Amino acid sequence: MSEHVIDLEEFLERVQDDKELLLELLDIFMDDFQQKRKLLDTAISSNDFEEVKNISHSIKGASGNISAKSLRMLFLRLEDMGGNSDLSGAQDLLIDVDKSFDDLKKRCAELKTELGSDN
């Protein structure tokens, strides 16, 4: 499951094996995600296609930066929905987003233990 949630090898390569930086970036992502996730709910509820596209684009990029590939793909789909002005199925997709984020939170907790013990 863990590699499905986050590609640790790729992420470590991206941060040049700086485990402290990796953990810091994960914390930043988690905070940012939760704020933007609330904004996304509002944008979807009000059929604000442009805002859905913009928020999804932002989270998609941030997900890619931490090598959370499945989450990145979900936001790519939401970004496309916003860009196509068609949010049918967006609520179902948000269920997958929330599950993927929950998996990521669990993996982050594991990484804090695994990588923190090396220091």
C-alpha positions as CSV (number, residue, x, y, z in Angstrom):
1,M,0.0,0.0,0.0
2,S,2.7,2.5,1.0
3,E,4.2,2.8,-2.5
4,H,0.7,3.2,-3.9
5,V,0.2,6.2,-1.6
6,I,3.6,7.9,-2.0
7,D,6.6,6.9,-4.1
8,L,9.1,7.3,-1.3
9,E,12.1,6.5,-3.5
10,E,11.2,9.2,-6.0
11,F,10.4,11.7,-3.3
12,L,13.7,11.0,-1.5
13,E,15.5,11.5,-4.9
14,R,13.6,14.8,-5.4
15,V,14.8,16.1,-2.0
16,Q,18.3,14.6,-2.4
17,D,17.8,12.2,0.5
18,D,17.1,15.1,2.9
19,K,14.7,13.3,5.2
20,E,14.1,16.4,7.4
21,L,13.1,18.4,4.3
22,L,10.9,15.5,3.1
23,L,9.0,15.5,6.4
24,E,8.7,19.3,6.4
25,L,7.3,19.2,2.9
26,L,4.8,16.6,3.9
27,D,3.6,18.8,6.8
28,I,3.3,21.8,4.5
29,F,1.3,19.7,2.0
30,M,-1.1,18.4,4.7
31,D,-1.9,21.9,6.0
32,D,-2.3,23.3,2.5
33,F,-4.4,20.4,1.3
34,Q,-6.9,20.7,4.1
35,Q,-7.4,24.4,3.5
36,K,-7.8,23.9,-0.3
37,R,-10.1,20.9,0.1
38,K,-12.6,23.1,1.9
39,L,-12.4,25.7,-0.8
40,L,-12.9,23.0,-3.4
41,D,-16.1,21.9,-1.7
42,T,-17.4,25.4,-1.9
43,A,-16.4,25.8,-5.6
44,I,-18.0,22.5,-6.5
45,S,-21.2,23.4,-4.6
46,S,-21.5,26.7,-6.4
47,N,-20.5,25.2,-9.9
48,D,-17.5,27.6,-10.0
49,F,-15.7,25.7,-12.8
50,E,-12.8,28.0,-13.0
51,E,-12.1,27.8,-9.2
52,V,-12.4,24.0,-9.3
53,K,-9.9,24.0,-12.1
54,N,-7.5,26.3,-10.3
55,I,-7.7,24.6,-6.9
56,S,-7.4,21.2,-8.5
57,H,-4.4,22.3,-10.5
58,S,-2.7,23.6,-7.4
59,I,-3.2,20.4,-5.4
60,K,-2.3,18.3,-8.4
61,G,1.1,20.0,-8.6
62,A,1.7,19.8,-4.9
63,S,0.7,16.1,-4.9
64,G,3.2,15.5,-7.7
65,N,5.9,17.3,-5.7
66,I,5.6,14.9,-2.9
67,S,5.2,11.9,-5.2
68,A,1.6,11.2,-4.2
69,K,0.8,9.8,-7.6
70,S,-2.8,8.4,-7.0
71,L,-3.9,11.7,-5.4
72,R,-2.3,13.6,-8.2
73,M,-4.3,11.6,-10.8
74,L,-7.5,12.3,-9.0
75,F,-6.9,16.1,-9.1
76,L,-5.9,15.8,-12.7
77,R,-9.4,14.5,-13.3
78,L,-11.0,17.2,-11.2
79,E,-9.0,19.8,-13.0
80,D,-10.2,18.5,-16.3
81,M,-13.8,18.6,-15.1
82,G,-13.5,22.2,-14.2
83,G,-11.8,23.0,-17.5
84,N,-14.6,21.2,-19.3
85,S,-17.3,23.0,-17.3
86,D,-18.8,19.6,-16.3
87,L,-18.7,18.7,-12.7
88,S,-21.0,15.6,-13.0
89,G,-19.3,12.9,-11.0
90,A,-17.2,15.4,-9.0
91,Q,-18.8,14.4,-5.7
92,D,-18.0,10.8,-6.3
93,L,-14.5,11.7,-7.1
94,L,-14.2,13.7,-3.9
95,I,-15.0,10.5,-2.0
96,D,-11.9,8.9,-3.7
97,V,-9.9,12.1,-2.9
98,D,-10.8,11.9,0.8
99,K,-9.9,8.2,0.9
100,S,-6.6,8.8,-0.8
101,F,-5.8,11.7,1.5
102,D,-6.6,9.5,4.6
103,D,-4.2,6.9,3.2
104,L,-1.6,9.6,2.8
105,K,-2.1,10.8,6.4
106,K,-1.5,7.3,7.6
107,R,1.6,6.9,5.5
108,C,2.9,10.3,6.7
109,A,2.6,9.1,10.3
110,E,4.5,6.0,9.4
111,L,7.2,8.0,7.6
112,K,7.6,10.3,10.6
113,T,8.4,7.2,12.7
114,E,10.6,5.5,10.1
115,L,12.6,8.5,9.0
116,G,12.6,10.2,12.4
117,S,14.4,7.2,14.0
118,D,17.3,7.6,11.6
119,N,18.3,11.0,13.2
